[in-house]
Amino acid sequence: MLRPYQVKVLILGTSIGKRYARTDEIGVPFAITVDSTTTVTIRERDSKEQIQ
């Protein structure tokens, strides 16, 4: 059973901005993205704060 906020969403083939918009729409509080140069970014939905 999943606990609250343990949801995995995989969105491929779109820009980073579209990925963030989709995770915002479904209410994911933290989004983790990995770009083609293996940079990992964690973004908090409400404040839009990002950590690389």
C-alpha positions as CSV (number, residue, x, y, z in Angstrom):
1,M,0.0,0.0,0.0
2,L,1.3,3.5,-0.9
3,R,1.6,6.1,1.8
4,P,0.5,9.6,1.1
5,Y,3.0,11.4,-1.2
6,Q,4.7,8.1,-2.3
7,V,3.5,8.4,-5.9
8,K,5.6,7.9,-8.9
9,V,4.8,9.7,-12.2
10,L,6.9,9.1,-15.3
11,I,6.7,11.7,-18.0
12,L,8.9,11.3,-21.0
13,G,9.5,13.1,-24.2
14,T,8.5,16.6,-23.1
15,S,10.2,19.8,-22.0
16,I,11.1,20.3,-18.3
17,G,8.5,23.1,-18.1
18,K,5.7,20.7,-19.3
19,R,6.9,18.0,-16.8
20,Y,6.6,20.5,-14.0
21,A,3.2,21.7,-15.2
22,R,1.8,18.1,-15.3
23,T,3.1,17.3,-11.8
24,D,1.6,20.6,-10.5
25,E,-1.8,19.7,-12.1
26,I,-2.0,16.3,-10.3
27,G,-0.8,17.8,-7.0
28,V,2.6,16.2,-6.6
29,P,4.3,18.2,-3.8
30,F,7.9,17.5,-5.0
31,A,9.0,16.8,-8.5
32,I,12.3,15.2,-9.4
33,T,13.6,15.6,-12.9
34,V,16.7,14.2,-14.6
35,D,17.9,15.8,-17.8
36,S,20.0,14.4,-20.6
37,T,23.3,15.5,-18.9
38,T,22.3,13.6,-15.7
39,T,21.5,16.8,-13.8
40,V,19.0,16.0,-11.1
41,T,16.7,18.7,-9.9
42,I,14.2,18.6,-7.0
43,R,11.4,21.2,-7.2
44,E,8.9,22.0,-4.5
45,R,5.4,22.7,-5.9
46,D,4.2,25.5,-3.8
47,S,7.3,27.7,-3.5
48,K,8.8,26.6,-6.9
49,E,12.1,26.4,-5.1
50,Q,14.6,24.2,-6.9
51,I,17.7,22.3,-5.7
52,Q,20.2,20.8,-8.2
